[in-house]
Amino acid sequence: MRRSSAALALLAFGLWACCRCCSRLAWVAPQANLGSKLAGQVHPRETRQTSRVPRMARGGEDLRAYAQSLPVPPDYAGPPYQGPASVNDAFIDYLLNLYKQQGKLPMKFAYLMALDVMDLLKQEKSLQRVAVPAGSKITVVGDLHGQYFDFVHMIQEVTGKPGPQNPILFNGDFVDRGPWSVEVLLCLYAFKLQHPTAVHFNRGNHESEMTNYQYGFAGEVQVKYEKKLMELFSETFRYLPLAHVLENQVFVAHAGLPGPEERLWEDWMQKAPDEAAGVLKRDRQITLAEIEATNRVCEPNPMEFPLVIDFLWSDPKGANGYGPSTRVPMVYTFGPDVAQRFLAANNLKYMLRSHETKSAGYQETIPNVVTVFSAPNYIDRAGNLAAVAVLTNQGGNLEKQFVQFQHQPHPDIESGAYMKGKSLAPACNAAEPLPTATRVVPGSLGTVKHCFRQDCKAVVLCYAILIKHQPRQIRSCRNIDTFRPEALLRQQTAAKFVKVRDRAALRCFAEAVTQADQQFVSQAEELKRPGSSWSYREDRYALRAVLEGSFKRDAELRDEEVAAVKSQQSTVEIISRLQSQMENLQMRLKNMRAGQPWFMSSSYRIPGTPVTMIGRFQQGRASIELNLSPDRQCWCAFVTATLKSTFVAL
């Protein structure tokens, strides 16, 4: 017994050690660990290179030196950019009018402005606290989405230009979809450079690489300037704060609030959100100090950076509790009770958010959670009004008012014109390697290559596929390898061929696996840069294993179905045979009634008693008789047994 116990203990220790070694594949986040991370305790794996910019372009060149070397076009007649001090009212007015005339700021100035803004953003925290003294105000602006002509109308006619007496908080989603995202972003950066303490930014879900390469901003930067500038813009986005607290009363974030502690995601949750609310819970509230200390410098994904995802993607819902979002997997909605507990735990009065189109431009979506959206007639089709929120300190309370405005005429360029496949999208060179950025990401074990051609929803769906096929105990695991382009390609190829495996052309298992392998290899070779040592061998084998497992399960299922069909056929045959026999018997009885009278009888004597039972049946009449036989021996035995049982009963 002792030897068995020792062996079990040794086995348990070995399993624990293996799990520790394999932590790169599965990182489970218990509550205490999450709290320590949010509180700013940096894990050795989470060390990030902060000196990546200005040395961030391929080849390690200095971007500031590169920008200084760029020429200014001779036809540019505006004021030069020579650092933050050079941005004055004249510079701002010229820039606004330049973009109205469809002009373009020299690329040199775009680089230098982005670099200087990033230096300012690095000094800020993930949660910024802004004072609003008595009698003063602050304006909160919602989604802008590159609609420049609506944006400049808002600045000139609704809010006024930002300044020390007119601070403005821009609440994310500056770019994407609208065809003037570059112009909107550079105007915002100019405002920040002129008045860094009066202009505030929150990061939105469209300030990330995956959405930018899907919804047009990356293509617009490439057409108007060059690809390299997009890398710099992406780096500035990573330093944007996640949230602001105004006068210690109002919480402002682009989308939502911290999600459930255990990030479960099941297929049934979409069909039964009320039941999901009973599973998705948060017992310990995230504090403002923890948000302030959290690491925001990342590309958001739901497994590595859940808190960042919550602030950038989640939405409120009418029912209590958490629920699954319909936007993308691994994003959650939150109910009035969730909002109330968060606000009460942090001594806040209400929340301002954006992220959703509202017909009036604003709406109190749930109690004490107000949505403000500042892109009128969104994507030129929604027909909505836009609004901004003006918060004024009246007697120590921030009272909110909303100012609405309508969309403005603009040049005939469709919304989303720079998206892939649209009218102004950059030409795709098939021989050119996929655009990728190499960087060290907090939580990863090294360099992670991001394939920008994949869209955000596809990436999150890959996480959902990974979680769906894992045991419950590791459904909270975080696997940064899922973001590798070869892993994405493997998941997508497997999903495609598993989905169509029942088609006539793919009924042969060997043929299906061969086709999937050939497609994977051809696309993987496109991902591979010339001279690269990157290998996709492991993912190729993993793809084959996925397909083999899928086809094996299908074969077993088909065998079970065939067996079930055979069993059903046998049952039907037996029932048919019995029905035939019953019909024959009925016919015989009918024929017998038509002839002579018939008679049936049967008798049975109960052993050890003088009782005999006789049953008779004659043409529809039945009778039962009980006869007592005059057998002395049986009578004596019967009477004796009866007396004994009576005596015992008494």
C-alpha positions in Angstrom: 0.0 0.0 0.0 2.8 2.4 0.9 4.6 1.6 -2.4 1.4 2.3 -4.3 1.0 5.6 -2.6 4.6 6.6 -3.2 4.2 5.7 -6.9 1.1 7.8 -7.2 2.8 10.7 -5.5 5.7 10.4 -7.9 3.4 10.2 -10.9 1.5 13.3 -9.7 4.8 15.2 -9.3 5.8 14.2 -12.8 2.6 15.4 -14.3 2.9 18.7 -12.5 6.4 19.2 -13.8 5.3 18.5 -17.3 2.4 21.0 -17.0 4.9 23.6 -15.8 7.2 22.9 -18.8 4.2 23.0 -21.2 2.9 26.3 -19.8 3.6 27.9 -23.2 0.6 25.9 -24.5 -1.7 26.4 -21.5 -1.8 29.2 -19.0 -4.7 29.0 -16.6 -5.4 32.2 -14.9 -6.7 31.8 -11.3 -8.2 34.8 -9.6 -5.1 35.5 -7.5 -2.8 35.4 -10.5 -5.1 37.7 -12.5 -5.1 40.2 -9.6 -1.4 40.3 -9.3 -1.0 40.8 -13.0 -3.5 43.6 -13.1 -1.8 45.2 -10.1 1.3 45.6 -12.1 3.5 42.7 -11.1 5.4 42.0 -14.3 6.1 38.3 -15.1 9.5 37.6 -16.7 7.7 36.4 -19.8 5.9 39.7 -20.1 8.9 41.9 -20.5 8.4 44.1 -23.6 11.0 45.9 -25.6 10.1 49.6 -25.2 12.9 50.8 -27.5 11.3 49.3 -30.6 10.5 52.8 -31.9 12.1 54.7 -33.4 14.0 51.6 -34.4 11.1 49.6 -35.6 11.2 49.5 -39.4 12.5 46.4 -41.2 16.2 46.3 -41.1 16.3 48.2 -37.8 16.5 51.7 -39.3 15.8 54.8 -37.2 12.4 56.1 -38.2 13.0 59.6 -37.0 16.2 59.8 -39.0 14.4 58.3 -42.0 11.6 60.9 -41.6 14.0 63.7 -41.4 15.6 62.6 -44.7 12.3 62.7 -46.6 11.8 65.8 -48.8 8.9 68.2 -48.6 7.1 68.5 -52.0 7.8 71.9 -53.6 4.0 72.5 -54.1 3.3 72.4 -50.3 2.6 75.9 -49.2 1.6 75.4 -45.6 3.5 75.9 -42.4 6.2 73.3 -41.7 6.0 70.9 -38.8 9.1 71.4 -36.7 8.1 69.7 -33.4 5.1 70.1 -31.1 5.8 73.8 -30.5 5.2 74.5 -34.2 1.6 73.4 -34.0 -0.4 76.5 -33.4 -3.8 77.8 -34.4 -2.5 78.7 -37.9 -1.1 75.2 -38.4 -4.4 73.7 -37.2 -6.6 76.0 -39.5 -4.4 75.3 -42.5 -4.5 71.5 -41.9 -8.3 71.5 -41.6 -8.7 73.6 -44.8 -6.1 71.5 -46.6 -8.0 68.3 -46.0 -11.3 70.0 -47.1 -9.6 70.7 -50.4 -8.5 67.0 -50.6 -4.9 68.1 -50.1 -2.2 66.0 -48.4 0.2 66.7 -45.6 3.8 65.8 -46.6 4.8 62.3 -45.5 7.7 63.7 -43.6 5.4 65.7 -41.3 3.1 62.7 -40.9 6.0 60.5 -39.6 7.3 63.2 -37.3 3.9 64.0 -35.8 3.2 60.3 -35.1 6.5 59.9 -33.4 6.0 62.9 -31.2 2.4 61.9 -30.3 3.7 58.4 -29.3 6.2 60.1 -27.0 3.3 61.9 -25.3 1.2 58.7 -25.1 4.1 56.8 -23.5 3.9 59.1 -20.5 0.2 58.3 -19.9 -1.3 55.4 -18.0 -3.8 52.7 -19.1 -6.4 54.6 -17.1 -6.2 58.4 -17.1 -7.8 60.6 -14.4 -9.0 64.0 -15.5 -10.1 66.8 -13.2 -13.2 68.9 -14.2 -13.2 71.9 -11.8 -16.5 73.5 -10.7 -18.0 75.6 -13.5 -15.9 74.0 -16.2 -16.8 71.3 -18.8 -15.4 68.5 -20.9 -16.8 67.0 -24.1 -16.8 63.3 -24.9 -16.8 62.4 -28.6 -17.8 58.9 -29.8 -16.8 56.9 -33.0 -15.6 59.0 -35.9 -14.6 56.3 -38.4 -12.7 58.4 -40.9 -15.8 60.6 -41.9 -13.7 63.7 -42.2 -16.3 66.1 -43.5 -18.6 65.2 -40.6 -15.6 65.5 -38.2 -14.6 69.0 -39.4 -18.2 70.2 -39.2 -18.3 68.9 -35.6 -15.1 70.7 -34.7 -16.0 74.0 -36.2 -19.8 74.1 -35.5 -20.5 71.8 -32.5 -17.7 71.3 -30.1 -15.2 74.0 -31.1 -11.5 73.3 -31.3 -10.0 71.7 -28.2 -8.0 73.8 -25.8 -7.4 74.4 -22.1 -10.9 75.9 -21.7 -12.4 73.3 -24.0 -11.0 69.9 -23.2 -12.2 67.0 -25.4 -12.0 63.3 -24.9 -12.1 61.3 -28.1 -13.4 57.9 -27.2 -11.9 55.6 -29.8 -12.6 54.3 -33.4 -11.0 57.2 -35.1 -10.3 55.3 -38.3 -11.6 52.5 -40.6 -14.4 52.4 -43.1 -14.5 56.1 -43.8 -12.2 57.0 -46.7 -10.6 60.0 -44.9 -9.2 58.1 -41.9 -5.7 59.4 -42.4 -7.0 63.0 -42.4 -9.0 62.5 -39.2 -6.2 60.8 -37.4 -3.6 63.4 -38.3 -5.9 66.2 -37.2 -6.4 64.5 -33.9 -2.7 64.1 -33.5 -2.2 67.8 -34.3 -4.7 68.7 -31.6 -2.8 66.5 -29.1 0.5 68.1 -30.0 -0.9 71.6 -29.6 -2.7 70.9 -26.2 -1.5 67.6 -24.8 -3.3 68.1 -21.4 -6.6 69.2 -23.0 -6.9 66.5 -25.6 -7.5 62.9 -24.4 -7.7 59.6 -26.3 -9.2 56.3 -25.5 -8.4 53.2 -27.7 -11.2 51.6 -29.7 -11.5 48.2 -31.3 -10.6 49.8 -34.6 -7.2 51.0 -33.3 -5.7 47.6 -33.8 -3.8 45.9 -36.7 -6.3 43.2 -37.5 -9.3 45.6 -37.9 -7.1 48.1 -39.8 -6.1 45.6 -42.4 -9.7 44.4 -42.7 -11.7 47.6 -42.8 -9.5 49.9 -44.9 -7.2 52.0 -42.8 -4.1 50.1 -43.8 -4.9 50.2 -47.4 -5.6 54.0 -47.2 -2.2 54.6 -45.6 -0.5 52.5 -48.3 -2.2 54.4 -51.1 -1.7 57.9 -49.6 1.7 57.4 -48.2 3.5 54.0 -47.8 3.3 50.7 -45.9 6.0 51.6 -43.4 4.0 54.4 -42.0 1.2 52.0 -41.1 3.6 50.2 -38.7 4.2 53.5 -36.9 0.5 54.2 -36.6 -0.1 50.8 -35.2 2.6 51.4 -32.6 1.0 54.6 -31.5 -2.4 52.8 -31.2 -0.9 50.4 -28.7 0.0 53.2 -26.3 -3.5 54.7 -26.3 -5.2 54.6 -22.9 -8.0 52.1 -22.3 -10.2 54.3 -20.1 -10.6 57.7 -18.4 -12.2 58.7 -15.1 -13.6 62.2 -15.1 -13.7 64.1 -11.8 -13.7 60.8 -9.9 -17.3 60.4 -11.0 -17.7 59.2 -14.6 -16.0 56.2 -16.2 -15.4 56.4 -19.9 -14.2 53.5 -22.1 -14.8 52.8 -25.8 -16.9 49.6 -25.3 -17.6 47.9 -22.0 -16.6 46.7 -18.6 -14.5 43.8 -17.3 -15.9 40.4 -18.3 -16.4 37.2 -16.4 -13.5 35.8 -14.4 -13.6 32.4 -16.1 -13.6 33.0 -19.8 -15.8 30.1 -20.8 -17.3 29.9 -24.3 -19.7 27.1 -25.3 -21.8 26.6 -28.4 -25.0 26.5 -26.4 -24.5 29.9 -24.9 -25.7 31.7 -28.0 -28.9 29.7 -28.0 -29.5 30.0 -24.3 -28.0 33.4 -23.1 -30.1 33.3 -19.9 -28.6 30.0 -18.8 -25.1 31.3 -19.8 -25.6 34.2 -17.3 -25.7 31.6 -14.6 -22.3 30.2 -15.6 -20.4 33.4 -16.5 -19.7 35.2 -13.3 -17.5 37.7 -11.6 -17.2 37.7 -7.8 -14.3 40.1 -7.4 -14.6 43.5 -8.9 -11.7 45.0 -10.9 -10.6 48.2 -9.3 -9.5 51.5 -11.0 -6.0 51.0 -9.7 -5.8 47.6 -11.4 -7.0 49.1 -14.7 -4.4 51.9 -14.3 -1.6 49.4 -13.8 -2.6 46.9 -16.5 -0.3 46.5 -19.6 -2.1 48.0 -22.6 0.8 47.9 -25.1 -0.4 44.9 -27.1 -2.5 43.8 -30.0 -5.7 42.7 -28.3 -6.9 39.1 -28.4 -9.4 37.4 -26.1 -7.1 34.9 -24.5 -3.9 36.8 -23.8 -5.4 40.2 -22.9 -9.0 39.7 -21.8 -9.3 43.0 -20.0 -8.2 44.9 -23.1 -10.7 43.0 -25.2 -13.5 43.9 -22.7 -12.8 47.6 -22.9 -12.5 47.6 -26.7 -15.3 45.1 -27.8 -18.0 44.3 -25.2 -21.6 45.7 -25.2 -24.3 46.2 -22.6 -27.5 44.0 -22.7 -30.9 44.4 -21.0 -30.9 41.2 -19.0 -28.8 40.7 -15.9 -25.4 38.9 -15.8 -22.9 38.2 -18.6 -23.7 36.7 -21.9 -22.1 35.8 -25.2 -21.6 38.6 -27.7 -22.8 38.2 -31.3 -19.9 40.2 -32.6 -17.1 37.7 -32.3 -16.4 34.6 -30.1 -14.8 35.1 -26.7 -16.4 38.6 -26.3 -19.1 39.0 -23.7 -22.0 41.3 -23.0 -22.8 42.7 -19.6 -26.1 43.4 -17.9 -27.3 46.2 -15.6 -26.3 44.3 -12.4 -22.7 43.9 -13.7 -22.5 47.7 -14.4 -24.0 48.6 -11.1 -21.6 46.4 -9.1 -18.6 47.8 -11.0 -19.7 51.4 -10.5 -20.5 50.9 -6.9 -17.2 49.1 -6.1 -15.3 52.0 -7.6 -17.5 54.8 -6.2 -18.6 56.0 -9.7 -21.9 57.5 -10.8 -22.3 56.4 -14.4 -20.4 55.3 -17.5 -20.0 56.8 -21.0 -19.2 54.5 -23.9 -19.4 54.4 -27.7 -18.9 51.4 -30.0 -22.6 51.2 -31.2 -24.6 53.2 -33.7 -27.6 54.9 -32.2 -30.4 56.5 -34.2 -30.4 59.7 -32.1 -26.6 59.7 -31.6 -26.9 58.8 -28.0 -28.9 56.5 -25.7 -29.0 55.3 -22.1 -28.5 51.7 -23.1 -29.0 50.3 -19.6 -29.3 52.3 -16.3 -26.2 54.5 -15.7 -24.5 53.3 -19.0 -24.9 55.9 -21.8 -23.7 55.3 -25.4 -22.6 58.3 -27.5 -21.9 57.9 -31.3 -20.4 60.7 -33.3 -20.4 59.4 -36.9 -23.7 60.6 -38.6 -25.2 58.5 -41.4 -22.7 55.8 -40.5 -21.1 54.2 -43.6 -23.4 56.5 -45.7 -26.3 54.1 -45.1 -27.4 54.1 -41.5 -29.3 57.4 -41.5 -28.5 58.1 -37.9 -27.9 61.4 -36.2 -24.6 61.9 -34.4 -24.0 63.4 -30.9 -21.4 64.5 -28.4 -21.7 64.5 -24.6 -21.0 67.7 -22.8 -20.3 67.2 -19.1 -20.4 70.3 -16.9 -19.4 70.4 -13.2 -22.5 72.0 -11.5 -22.1 72.1 -7.8 -19.7 69.2 -7.7 -21.7 66.9 -10.0 -20.9 66.2 -13.6 -24.2 66.9 -15.4 -24.4 65.6 -18.9 -26.0 67.1 -22.0 -26.0 65.9 -25.6 -25.6 68.0 -28.7 -26.8 66.4 -31.9 -25.7 67.1 -35.5 -26.4 65.7 -39.0 -24.1 64.3 -41.7 -22.5 66.7 -44.2 -22.1 66.5 -48.0 -18.8 65.0 -49.1 -17.0 64.1 -52.3 -18.4 61.1 -54.1 -16.2 58.4 -52.5 -17.9 55.4 -51.1 -17.5 54.3 -47.5 -15.0 51.5 -47.2 -13.4 52.4 -50.5 -9.9 51.3 -49.3 -11.1 47.9 -48.1 -9.8 44.9 -50.0 -11.7 44.5 -53.2 -13.1 48.0 -53.1 -12.6 50.8 -55.6 -9.6 52.5 -54.0 -7.9 49.5 -52.4 -4.2 49.1 -53.2 -3.3 46.6 -55.9 -2.3 43.2 -54.5 1.0 41.9 -55.8 0.9 38.1 -55.7 4.7 37.9 -55.8 5.1 40.1 -52.8 5.4 38.5 -49.4 2.6 39.0 -46.9 2.9 42.1 -44.8 4.0 41.1 -41.3 5.4 42.9 -38.3 7.9 41.2 -36.0 7.8 42.2 -32.4 7.9 40.9 -28.9 4.4 40.7 -27.3 3.8 40.6 -23.6 2.8 37.0 -22.6 4.5 35.4 -25.6 7.6 33.3 -25.5 9.4 35.2 -28.2 8.8 36.8 -31.6 5.3 36.5 -32.9 4.6 37.0 -36.6 1.2 38.5 -37.3 -0.3 37.9 -40.7 -2.2 41.0 -41.4 -4.2 39.5 -44.3 -6.3 37.6 -41.7 -9.2 39.5 -40.4 -10.0 39.9 -36.7 -13.1 37.7 -36.7 -11.2 34.8 -38.3 -8.5 35.1 -35.6 -11.0 35.0 -32.8 -12.9 32.1 -34.5 -9.6 30.2 -34.5 -9.5 30.6 -30.8 -13.1 29.4 -30.6 -12.1 26.3 -32.6 -9.2 25.6 -30.3 -11.3 26.0 -27.2 -14.2 23.9 -28.5 -12.0 20.8 -29.0 -10.2 21.1 -25.7 -11.2 19.5 -22.4 -13.1 21.8 -20.0 -10.2 22.0 -17.5 -8.0 23.9 -20.1 -10.7 26.1 -21.6 -9.2 29.1 -19.8 -5.8 28.4 -21.3 -4.0 31.0 -23.3 -2.1 29.9 -26.4 -0.3 32.7 -28.2 0.7 30.1 -30.9 -2.8 30.3 -32.3 -1.9 33.7 -33.7 0.9 32.3 -35.8 0.0 32.5 -39.5 0.7 28.8 -40.1 -1.6 27.9 -37.3 -4.3 30.1 -38.7 -3.9 28.5 -42.1 -4.0 25.0 -40.6 -7.3 25.8 -38.8 -8.9 27.4 -41.9 -7.8 24.5 -44.2 -9.1 21.9 -41.8 -12.4 23.7 -41.3 -12.9 24.0 -45.1 -12.2 20.4 -45.8 -14.1 19.0 -42.8 -17.1 21.1 -43.9 -17.2 19.7 -47.4 -16.1 16.2 -46.6 -19.6 14.8 -47.5 -19.5 16.0 -51.0 -19.3 13.5 -53.8 -15.8 14.8 -54.9 -14.4 14.2 -51.4 -16.1 11.0 -50.4 -12.7 9.2 -50.6 -10.8 9.9 -47.4 -7.4 9.6 -49.1 -8.4 12.1 -51.8 -9.7 14.6 -49.2 -6.5 14.5 -47.1 -4.4 14.9 -50.2 -6.3 17.9 -51.4 -6.1 19.5 -48.0 -2.4 18.9 -47.7 -1.7 20.3 -51.2 -3.7 23.5 -50.4 -2.0 23.9 -47.1 1.5 23.6 -48.5 0.8 26.0 -51.4 -0.6 28.7 -49.1 2.1 28.1 -46.5 4.8 28.7 -49.1 3.2 32.1 -49.9 3.6 33.0 -46.2 7.2 32.1 -46.2 9.7 34.9 -46.9 12.7 34.2 -49.2 15.6 32.8 -47.2 13.5 32.3 -44.1 14.1 29.3 -41.9 10.5 29.1 -40.8 9.0 25.6 -41.0 5.4 24.6 -41.2 6.1 20.8 -40.8 4.5 20.5 -37.4 1.3 22.3 -38.5 1.2 20.2 -41.7 1.2 17.0 -39.5 -1.3 18.6 -37.2 -3.6 19.3 -40.1 -3.5 15.7 -41.2 -4.2 14.5 -37.6 -7.2 16.8 -37.4 -8.6 15.5 -40.7 -7.9 11.9 -39.9 -9.6 12.3 -36.5 -12.6 14.0 -38.2 -13.0 11.3 -40.9 -12.5 8.5 -38.3 -15.3 10.0 -36.1 -17.5 10.3 -39.2 -16.8 6.7 -40.2 -17.7 5.5 -36.7 -20.9 7.6 -36.8 -21.8 6.2 -40.2 -21.3 2.7 -38.9 -23.5 3.4 -36.0 -26.1 4.9 -38.3 -26.0 1.8 -40.6 -26.4 -0.5 -37.6 -29.3 1.6 -36.3 -31.0 1.4 -39.8 -30.5 -2.4 -39.9 -32.0 -2.7 -36.4 -34.9 -0.6 -37.4 -35.5 -2.7 -40.5 -35.4 -5.9 -38.4 -38.0 -4.4 -36.0 -40.2 -3.4 -38.9 -40.0 -6.9 -40.3 -41.0 -8.5 -37.0 -43.9 -6.1 -36.6 -45.1 -6.8 -40.1 -44.9 -10.6 -39.4 -46.9 -10.3 -36.2 -49.5 -8.1 -38.0 -49.8 -10.8 -40.7 -50.3 -13.5 -38.1 -53.0 -11.5 -36.4 -54.8 -10.9 -39.6 -54.7 -14.7 -40.4 -56.0 -15.5 -36.9 -58.9 -13.0 -37.3 -59.8 -14.6 -40.6 -59.8 -18.1 -39.1 -62.0 -16.9 -36.2 -64.4 -15.3 -38.7 -64.6 -18.4 -40.7 -65.2 -20.5 -37.6 -68.1 -18.3 -36.6 -69.7 -18.9 -39.9 -69.7 -22.7 -39.4 -70.6 -24.9 -36.4 -70.6 -23.7 -32.8 -67.2 -24.1 -31.2 -66.2 -24.7 -27.5 -62.9 -24.2 -25.5 -62.2 -25.2 -21.9 -59.3 -25.5 -19.5 -58.9 -26.6 -15.9 -56.2 -26.2 -13.2 -56.0 -27.7 -9.7 -54.2 -25.6 -7.1 -51.5 -27.9 -5.6 -52.0 -29.0 -2.0 -55.7 -27.9 -2.0 -59.0 -29.4 -3.0 -59.7 -26.4 -5.2 -60.0 -26.8 -9.0 -60.5 -23.9 -11.4 -62.3 -24.5 -14.7 -62.5 -21.9 -17.5 -64.9 -22.2 -20.5 -65.3 -20.1 -23.7 -68.1 -20.7 -26.2 -68.8 -18.3 -29.0 -68.4 -15.1 -27.2 -69.5 -16.3 -23.7 -66.9 -17.0 -21.0 -67.3 -18.6 -17.5 -65.1 -19.6 -14.6 -65.9 -22.3 -12.1 -64.4 -23.2 -8.7 -64.8 -26.9 -7.7 -63.9 -28.6 -4.4 -62.8 -32.2 -4.8 -64.0 -34.7 -2.1 -60.5 -35.9 -1.4 -60.0 -36.6 2.3 -56.2 -36.4 2.3 -56.3 -33.0 0.5 -59.0 -31.7 2.8 -57.1 -32.6 5.9 -53.9 -31.0 4.7 -55.9 -27.9 3.6 -57.7 -27.6 7.0 -54.5 -28.1 9.0 -52.6 -25.4 7.0 -55.5 -23.0 7.4 -55.6 -23.5 11.2 -51.9 -23.0 11.5 -52.0 -19.8 9.6 -54.9 -18.6 11.7 -53.1 -19.4 14.9 -50.0 -17.6 13.8 -52.2 -14.6 12.8 -53.8 -14.5 16.3 
